[in-house]
Amino acid sequence: MFSVWLLSARTQFVHRVSETLLDQLLKTLLECRVITEDEVEEVAETEIRAVKAQMLIDTVRRKGSKASSALIAALWEEAPRLSTELKLIPGRHSGCQCNLLHTTQTSSVVFSF
C-alpha cells in the first residue's frame, strides 16, 4: 500500500524535493536501517538532484511497504508541508523510530512496534 502511494507521488516528489531534504532523508533512512551505506553512496554520488530523488524513491519502493512507510514518515518529520501536498501522510505509526531489524542478506526491513 505505502509503495503504491510513493509511486503515485513519485513525479511530484522528484520535481519538488530539495537537495538538503534528500540528504536528510538519506541520513534518516540509513540510521533506521531502511537503506544501506552502499545505497546511500550510490545516490549521493549522483550529481543531478532529480536523479537522486528518483533513485531514493525507487530504492525504497523496491524494499516494500514497510520501507516505503518509513520514507513517508521521515518525509513527514522533515517536511510536513511537502508531505501533505504530496498526500504522503504517515499512518498511526508515524516516525521511523529506528525500531528496525535489518537483515543484510535479504535487505528486508521488519518494524517492531
C-alpha distance (Angstrom), angle and dihedral (degrees) to the residues before:
residue distance angle dihedral
M1 . . .
F2 3.84 . .
S3 3.80 91.9 .
V4 3.82 88.2 54.8
W5 3.82 89.6 52.1
L6 3.80 90.0 51.8
L7 3.78 90.7 49.9
S8 3.80 91.5 51.7
A9 3.82 91.3 50.7
R10 3.82 96.0 39.2
T11 3.80 98.6 102.6
Q12 3.80 94.8 47.9
F13 3.83 91.7 42.9
V14 3.81 90.1 53.8
H15 3.81 92.4 49.4
R16 3.80 97.3 44.0
V17 3.79 109.8 34.0
S18 3.80 115.6 101.4
E19 3.79 127.0 -134.7
T20 3.81 89.8 -114.9
L21 3.80 92.4 52.3
L22 3.81 91.4 47.2
D23 3.80 90.3 53.7
Q24 3.81 91.3 49.7
L25 3.81 92.5 48.2
L26 3.80 90.4 50.3
K27 3.81 90.3 50.7
T28 3.79 93.5 47.9
L29 3.81 94.7 46.3
L30 3.80 90.6 48.2
E31 3.81 91.6 50.2
C32 3.80 89.1 50.4
R33 3.81 90.4 47.7
V34 3.77 93.2 -121.5
I35 3.79 90.6 125.7
T36 3.78 131.0 25.3
E37 3.79 130.1 -119.3
D38 3.80 88.9 -109.0
E39 3.80 90.5 55.1
V40 3.81 91.1 48.6
E41 3.80 90.8 50.4
E42 3.80 92.0 48.2
V43 3.80 91.7 53.1
A44 3.82 94.2 40.9
E45 3.81 92.7 52.0
T46 3.79 90.3 60.5
E47 3.79 111.1 97.6
I48 3.79 100.2 -158.9
R49 3.81 113.5 80.8
A50 3.81 95.0 -148.7
V51 3.80 91.5 52.1
K52 3.82 89.9 49.4
A53 3.79 89.3 52.8
Q54 3.81 91.7 49.3
M55 3.79 91.6 48.5
L56 3.80 93.1 49.4
I57 3.78 96.2 48.5
D58 3.81 93.1 43.2
T59 3.82 93.1 47.7
V60 3.79 91.7 51.4
R61 3.82 94.2 43.2
R62 3.81 91.1 54.2
K63 3.80 88.9 57.0
G64 3.78 91.0 61.5
S65 3.75 141.8 -122.0
K66 3.82 98.6 -39.6
A67 3.80 92.8 53.0
S68 3.79 90.7 43.8
S69 3.79 89.3 51.7
A70 3.81 89.4 52.8
L71 3.82 91.3 53.1
I72 3.80 90.7 49.0
A73 3.81 90.5 50.1
A74 3.82 91.8 47.3
L75 3.81 90.8 49.0
W76 3.80 89.9 49.7
E77 3.81 91.4 51.3
E78 3.81 94.5 46.9
A79 3.81 101.0 35.6
P80 3.81 112.7 11.8
R81 3.79 93.5 169.4
L82 3.80 93.5 54.5
S83 3.79 90.2 42.8
T84 3.80 90.5 53.7
E85 3.80 93.3 45.7
L86 3.81 89.6 51.6
K87 3.83 89.4 46.8
L88 3.81 89.2 -121.8
I89 3.77 102.2 137.8
P90 3.80 119.5 157.6
G91 3.77 121.7 -120.3
R92 3.77 126.6 -122.1
H93 3.81 91.3 -60.2
S94 3.77 94.3 65.7
G95 3.75 118.4 171.9
C96 3.73 128.0 43.2
Q97 3.81 90.8 -110.6
C98 3.79 89.2 -176.5
N99 3.80 90.9 -116.0
L100 3.75 87.4 140.9
L101 3.74 135.3 131.9
H102 3.78 111.3 -151.5
T103 3.75 122.8 -160.7
T104 3.77 109.5 -159.4
Q105 3.79 93.2 -161.4
T106 3.78 95.0 62.1
S107 3.80 100.1 18.4
S108 3.78 86.8 -133.0
V109 3.76 123.2 150.9
V110 3.77 126.3 -143.7
F111 3.80 120.9 -170.7
S112 3.78 120.4 -149.8
F113 3.78 109.7 -157.9
